[in-house]
Amino acid sequence: MAKLHLVFGGKVADPRHLEFVDTSALDIVGIYPNYEDAEEAWRSSAQRTVDDAEMRYVVVHLHKLLEPGDPTNP
C-alpha cells in the first residue's frame, strides 16, 4: 500500500493552533504517494502565503488513518 499524504491549508483562528475558520474554504493542494512529494507541495504552498500569519498548511498521513492498527505502518 502506498503511504498516501494529503496536503491542505486554510485560515486559522489562532496561528498557534489548527482550528480552521472556514472549512468550506480550505485549499486542498493534493494527495501524494510519499512524504517527500507532499513536503515539497506543502513547502510551496506555505511559502506562497508566508506573509499571512493566519494561513496554515499541513501534511496529513492518510496511510495512518486508513490502517491505524498496522504495526508496520510508521
N, CA, C and O atoms as CSV, one atom per row, in Angstrom:
chain,resi,resn,atom,element,x,y,z
A,1,MET,N,N,0.837,-1.188,0.000
A,1,MET,CA,C,0.000,0.000,0.000
A,1,MET,C,C,0.881,1.250,0.000
A,1,MET,O,O,1.861,1.331,0.740
A,2,ALA,N,N,0.522,2.214,-0.832
A,2,ALA,CA,C,1.250,3.475,-0.878
A,2,ALA,C,C,1.042,4.233,0.432
A,2,ALA,O,O,-0.013,4.132,1.058
A,3,LYS,N,N,2.027,4.970,0.824
A,3,LYS,CA,C,1.942,5.791,2.032
A,3,LYS,C,C,1.420,7.170,1.619
A,3,LYS,O,O,2.190,8.112,1.434
A,4,LEU,N,N,0.103,7.264,1.479
A,4,LEU,CA,C,-0.538,8.474,0.971
A,4,LEU,C,C,-0.490,9.622,1.965
A,4,LEU,O,O,-0.607,9.426,3.175
A,5,HIS,N,N,-0.315,10.833,1.425
A,5,HIS,CA,C,-0.256,12.050,2.241
A,5,HIS,C,C,-1.137,13.121,1.606
A,5,HIS,O,O,-1.081,13.346,0.397
A,6,LEU,N,N,-1.946,13.774,2.427
A,6,LEU,CA,C,-2.819,14.859,1.989
A,6,LEU,C,C,-2.214,16.185,2.430
A,6,LEU,O,O,-1.786,16.324,3.576
A,7,VAL,N,N,-2.178,17.149,1.534
A,7,VAL,CA,C,-1.695,18.492,1.849
A,7,VAL,C,C,-2.863,19.456,1.660
A,7,VAL,O,O,-3.482,19.500,0.597
A,8,PHE,N,N,-3.151,20.223,2.704
A,8,PHE,CA,C,-4.201,21.231,2.611
A,8,PHE,C,C,-3.895,22.375,3.568
A,8,PHE,O,O,-3.017,22.271,4.424
A,9,GLY,N,N,-4.633,23.464,3.407
A,9,GLY,CA,C,-4.426,24.620,4.271
A,9,GLY,C,C,-5.628,25.521,4.272
A,9,GLY,O,O,-6.585,25.329,3.522
A,10,GLY,N,N,-5.555,26.518,5.143
A,10,GLY,CA,C,-6.630,27.487,5.237
A,10,GLY,C,C,-6.370,28.475,6.359
A,10,GLY,O,O,-5.366,28.391,7.067
A,11,LYS,N,N,-7.285,29.400,6.504
A,11,LYS,CA,C,-7.190,30.397,7.570
A,11,LYS,C,C,-7.474,29.735,8.914
A,11,LYS,O,O,-8.399,28.933,9.039
A,12,VAL,N,N,-6.664,30.081,9.921
A,12,VAL,CA,C,-6.858,29.565,11.273
A,12,VAL,C,C,-7.229,30.704,12.211
A,12,VAL,O,O,-6.867,31.858,11.980
A,13,ALA,N,N,-7.950,30.367,13.264
A,13,ALA,CA,C,-8.374,31.371,14.240
A,13,ALA,C,C,-7.187,31.921,15.020
A,13,ALA,O,O,-7.142,33.107,15.346
A,14,ASP,N,N,-6.221,31.045,15.319
A,14,ASP,CA,C,-5.042,31.410,16.091
A,14,ASP,C,C,-3.847,30.721,15.432
A,14,ASP,O,O,-3.857,29.499,15.290
A,15,PRO,N,N,-2.828,31.464,15.030
A,15,PRO,CA,C,-1.690,30.870,14.326
A,15,PRO,C,C,-0.949,29.777,15.114
A,15,PRO,O,O,-0.174,29.017,14.535
A,16,ARG,N,N,-1.182,29.701,16.408
A,16,ARG,CA,C,-0.515,28.673,17.224
A,16,ARG,C,C,-1.277,27.352,17.241
A,16,ARG,O,O,-0.805,26.373,17.818
A,17,HIS,N,N,-2.460,27.317,16.608
A,17,HIS,CA,C,-3.303,26.122,16.639
A,17,HIS,C,C,-3.845,25.813,15.242
A,17,HIS,O,O,-3.653,26.592,14.309
A,18,LEU,N,N,-4.510,24.693,15.111
A,18,LEU,CA,C,-5.049,24.277,13.811
A,18,LEU,C,C,-6.572,24.290,13.777
A,18,LEU,O,O,-7.187,23.385,13.211
A,19,GLU,N,N,-7.179,25.295,14.370
A,19,GLU,CA,C,-8.629,25.447,14.289
A,19,GLU,C,C,-8.934,26.304,13.065
A,19,GLU,O,O,-8.768,27.523,13.083
A,20,PHE,N,N,-9.388,25.636,11.993
A,20,PHE,CA,C,-9.648,26.344,10.749
A,20,PHE,C,C,-10.936,27.146,10.857
A,20,PHE,O,O,-11.946,26.655,11.361
A,21,VAL,N,N,-10.889,28.382,10.381
A,21,VAL,CA,C,-12.008,29.314,10.483
A,21,VAL,C,C,-13.177,28.897,9.594
A,21,VAL,O,O,-14.326,28.891,10.036
A,22,ASP,N,N,-12.889,28.552,8.357
A,22,ASP,CA,C,-13.942,28.230,7.387
A,22,ASP,C,C,-13.539,26.972,6.616
A,22,ASP,O,O,-12.784,27.044,5.647
A,23,THR,N,N,-14.042,25.835,7.050
A,23,THR,CA,C,-13.645,24.581,6.409
A,23,THR,C,C,-14.132,24.472,4.966
A,23,THR,O,O,-13.584,23.692,4.187
A,24,SER,N,N,-15.141,25.235,4.608
A,24,SER,CA,C,-15.608,25.197,3.215
A,24,SER,C,C,-14.640,25.925,2.286
A,24,SER,O,O,-14.722,25.775,1.067
A,25,ALA,N,N,-13.728,26.709,2.850
A,25,ALA,CA,C,-12.772,27.466,2.041
A,25,ALA,C,C,-11.359,26.888,2.111
A,25,ALA,O,O,-10.399,27.566,1.743
A,26,LEU,N,N,-11.219,25.643,2.578
A,26,LEU,CA,C,-9.884,25.033,2.654
A,26,LEU,C,C,-9.285,24.892,1.265
A,26,LEU,O,O,-9.990,24.611,0.296
A,27,ASP,N,N,-7.988,25.089,1.183
A,27,ASP,CA,C,-7.244,24.893,-0.058
A,27,ASP,C,C,-6.695,23.471,-0.042
A,27,ASP,O,O,-5.721,23.186,0.655
A,28,ILE,N,N,-7.320,22.577,-0.812
A,28,ILE,CA,C,-6.869,21.194,-0.910
A,28,ILE,C,C,-5.789,21.160,-1.992
A,28,ILE,O,O,-6.090,21.238,-3.183
A,29,VAL,N,N,-4.544,21.045,-1.570
A,29,VAL,CA,C,-3.426,21.076,-2.514
A,29,VAL,C,C,-3.354,19.760,-3.282
A,29,VAL,O,O,-3.174,19.764,-4.500
A,30,GLY,N,N,-3.493,18.623,-2.575
A,30,GLY,CA,C,-3.468,17.354,-3.277
A,30,GLY,C,C,-3.111,16.186,-2.374
A,30,GLY,O,O,-2.825,16.354,-1.189
A,31,ILE,N,N,-3.134,14.993,-2.968
A,31,ILE,CA,C,-2.756,13.750,-2.295
A,31,ILE,C,C,-1.509,13.237,-2.997
A,31,ILE,O,O,-1.452,13.188,-4.226
A,32,TYR,N,N,-0.507,12.853,-2.207
A,32,TYR,CA,C,0.794,12.480,-2.736
A,32,TYR,C,C,1.190,11.074,-2.277
A,32,TYR,O,O,0.814,10.649,-1.184
A,33,PRO,N,N,1.943,10.357,-3.105
A,33,PRO,CA,C,2.274,8.962,-2.821
A,33,PRO,C,C,3.412,8.778,-1.823
A,33,PRO,O,O,3.668,7.658,-1.381
A,34,ASN,N,N,4.101,9.865,-1.460
A,34,ASN,CA,C,5.194,9.752,-0.495
A,34,ASN,C,C,5.373,11.083,0.227
A,34,ASN,O,O,4.904,12.124,-0.233
A,35,TYR,N,N,6.056,11.028,1.356
A,35,TYR,CA,C,6.210,12.227,2.188
A,35,TYR,C,C,7.043,13.297,1.484
A,35,TYR,O,O,6.767,14.487,1.635
A,36,GLU,N,N,8.035,12.901,0.735
A,36,GLU,CA,C,8.908,13.869,0.076
A,36,GLU,C,C,8.125,14.757,-0.892
A,36,GLU,O,O,8.301,15.975,-0.904
A,37,ASP,N,N,7.261,14.144,-1.700
A,37,ASP,CA,C,6.437,14.930,-2.623
A,37,ASP,C,C,5.439,15.806,-1.871
A,37,ASP,O,O,5.194,16.951,-2.251
A,38,ALA,N,N,4.868,15.260,-0.804
A,38,ALA,CA,C,3.914,16.030,-0.001
A,38,ALA,C,C,4.604,17.217,0.658
A,38,ALA,O,O,4.053,18.316,0.706
A,39,GLU,N,N,5.805,16.990,1.163
A,39,GLU,CA,C,6.539,18.083,1.811
A,39,GLU,C,C,6.878,19.185,0.812
A,39,GLU,O,O,6.823,20.369,1.145
A,40,GLU,N,N,7.224,18.802,-0.395
A,40,GLU,CA,C,7.524,19.791,-1.437
A,40,GLU,C,C,6.283,20.638,-1.754
A,40,GLU,O,O,6.377,21.857,-1.895
A,41,ALA,N,N,5.128,19.986,-1.863
A,41,ALA,CA,C,3.871,20.706,-2.123
A,41,ALA,C,C,3.503,21.594,-0.938
A,41,ALA,O,O,3.060,22.727,-1.122
A,42,TRP,N,N,3.688,21.079,0.277
A,42,TRP,CA,C,3.415,21.862,1.491
A,42,TRP,C,C,4.304,23.100,1.526
A,42,TRP,O,O,3.830,24.215,1.746
A,43,ARG,N,N,5.595,22.888,1.307
A,43,ARG,CA,C,6.561,23.996,1.366
A,43,ARG,C,C,6.222,25.071,0.331
A,43,ARG,O,O,6.296,26.264,0.627
A,44,SER,N,N,5.858,24.657,-0.861
A,44,SER,CA,C,5.500,25.601,-1.917
A,44,SER,C,C,4.263,26.411,-1.528
A,44,SER,O,O,4.238,27.630,-1.695
A,45,SER,N,N,3.242,25.736,-1.013
A,45,SER,CA,C,2.008,26.423,-0.616
A,45,SER,C,C,2.240,27.331,0.582
A,45,SER,O,O,1.741,28.456,0.615
A,46,ALA,N,N,2.984,26.857,1.556
A,46,ALA,CA,C,3.258,27.662,2.746
A,46,ALA,C,C,4.100,28.891,2.386
A,46,ALA,O,O,3.867,29.979,2.911
A,47,GLN,N,N,5.071,28.716,1.497
A,47,GLN,CA,C,5.922,29.841,1.090
A,47,GLN,C,C,5.116,30.895,0.346
A,47,GLN,O,O,5.373,32.091,0.481
A,48,ARG,N,N,4.143,30.453,-0.438
A,48,ARG,CA,C,3.302,31.383,-1.200
A,48,ARG,C,C,2.478,32.285,-0.276
A,48,ARG,O,O,2.123,33.401,-0.655
A,49,THR,N,N,2.173,31.804,0.937
A,49,THR,CA,C,1.329,32.568,1.874
A,49,THR,C,C,2.103,32.976,3.130
A,49,THR,O,O,1.500,33.217,4.177
A,50,VAL,N,N,3.424,33.056,3.034
A,50,VAL,CA,C,4.270,33.305,4.196
A,50,VAL,C,C,3.943,34.637,4.901
A,50,VAL,O,O,4.156,34.755,6.108
A,51,ASP,N,N,3.445,35.609,4.186
A,51,ASP,CA,C,3.137,36.907,4.788
A,51,ASP,C,C,1.790,36.948,5.509
A,51,ASP,O,O,1.461,37.949,6.146
A,52,ASP,N,N,1.019,35.885,5.417
A,52,ASP,CA,C,-0.289,35.815,6.064
A,52,ASP,C,C,-0.197,34.887,7.279
A,52,ASP,O,O,-0.250,33.666,7.137
A,53,ALA,N,N,-0.060,35.465,8.459
A,53,ALA,CA,C,0.135,34.681,9.687
A,53,ALA,C,C,-1.055,33.784,10.015
A,53,ALA,O,O,-0.910,32.822,10.769
A,54,GLU,N,N,-2.222,34.085,9.465
A,54,GLU,CA,C,-3.412,33.275,9.758
A,54,GLU,C,C,-3.598,32.114,8.791
A,54,GLU,O,O,-4.546,31.342,8.928
A,55,MET,N,N,-2.715,31.984,7.829
A,55,MET,CA,C,-2.815,30.907,6.843
A,55,MET,C,C,-1.865,29.786,7.232
A,55,MET,O,O,-0.674,30.020,7.436
A,56,ARG,N,N,-2.392,28.560,7.335
A,56,ARG,CA,C,-1.572,27.396,7.702
A,56,ARG,C,C,-1.801,26.265,6.717
A,56,ARG,O,O,-2.927,26.015,6.288
A,57,TYR,N,N,-0.728,25.593,6.369
A,57,TYR,CA,C,-0.783,24.384,5.543
A,57,TYR,C,C,-0.250,23.225,6.354
A,57,TYR,O,O,0.652,23.392,7.175
A,58,VAL,N,N,-0.813,22.041,6.120
A,58,VAL,CA,C,-0.417,20.862,6.870
A,58,VAL,C,C,-0.296,19.655,5.939
A,58,VAL,O,O,-0.863,19.624,4.846
A,59,VAL,N,N,0.464,18.661,6.410
A,59,VAL,CA,C,0.571,17.368,5.743
A,59,VAL,C,C,-0.090,16.347,6.666
A,59,VAL,O,O,0.279,16.231,7.834
A,60,VAL,N,N,-1.059,15.615,6.144
A,60,VAL,CA,C,-1.762,14.579,6.907
A,60,VAL,C,C,-1.359,13.221,6.345
A,60,VAL,O,O,-1.421,12.993,5.137
A,61,HIS,N,N,-0.951,12.334,7.224
A,61,HIS,CA,C,-0.538,10.983,6.823
A,61,HIS,C,C,-1.792,10.110,6.672
A,61,HIS,O,O,-2.247,9.494,7.636
A,62,LEU,N,N,-2.339,10.065,5.465
A,62,LEU,CA,C,-3.567,9.311,5.230
A,62,LEU,C,C,-3.383,7.820,5.486
A,62,LEU,O,O,-4.313,7.150,5.936
A,63,HIS,N,N,-2.207,7.300,5.206
A,63,HIS,CA,C,-1.979,5.874,5.404
A,63,HIS,C,C,-2.143,5.484,6.876
A,63,HIS,O,O,-2.513,4.349,7.174
A,64,LYS,N,N,-1.876,6.401,7.785
A,64,LYS,CA,C,-2.060,6.109,9.215
A,64,LYS,C,C,-3.538,6.070,9.577
A,64,LYS,O,O,-3.928,5.349,10.496
A,65,LEU,N,N,-4.358,6.828,8.874
A,65,LEU,CA,C,-5.785,6.829,9.113
A,65,LEU,C,C,-6.466,5.621,8.475
A,65,LEU,O,O,-7.449,5.101,9.002
A,66,LEU,N,N,-5.931,5.181,7.336
A,66,LEU,CA,C,-6.530,4.067,6.617
A,66,LEU,C,C,-6.281,2.729,7.311
A,66,LEU,O,O,-7.133,1.842,7.266
A,67,GLU,N,N,-5.127,2.577,7.949
A,67,GLU,CA,C,-4.772,1.342,8.644
A,67,GLU,C,C,-4.152,1.684,10.001
A,67,GLU,O,O,-2.951,1.488,10.189
A,68,PRO,N,N,-4.949,2.193,10.951
A,68,PRO,CA,C,-4.402,2.673,12.217
A,68,PRO,C,C,-3.795,1.589,13.107
A,68,PRO,O,O,-2.915,1.893,13.913
A,69,GLY,N,N,-4.233,0.346,12.987
A,69,GLY,CA,C,-3.718,-0.705,13.863
A,69,GLY,C,C,-2.550,-1.470,13.283
A,69,GLY,O,O,-2.078,-2.424,13.903
A,70,ASP,N,N,-2.070,-1.085,12.118
A,70,ASP,CA,C,-0.996,-1.806,11.447
A,70,ASP,C,C,0.350,-1.490,12.101
A,70,ASP,O,O,0.808,-0.351,12.011
A,71,PRO,N,N,0.994,-2.446,12.751
A,71,PRO,CA,C,2.272,-2.199,13.427
A,71,PRO,C,C,3.406,-1.920,12.449
A,71,PRO,O,O,4.451,-1.414,12.860
A,72,THR,N,N,3.232,-2.234,11.166
A,72,THR,CA,C,4.273,-1.949,10.173
A,72,THR,C,C,4.069,-0.587,9.533
A,72,THR,O,O,4.771,-0.244,8.582
A,73,ASN,N,N,3.118,0.198,10.037
A,73,ASN,CA,C,2.770,1.499,9.478
A,73,ASN,C,C,3.346,2.591,10.370
A,73,ASN,O,O,2.662,3.059,11.280
A,74,PRO,N,N,4.604,3.012,10.127
A,74,PRO,CA,C,5.229,4.024,10.990
A,74,PRO,C,C,4.659,5.406,10.780
A,74,PRO,O,O,5.087,6.356,11.435
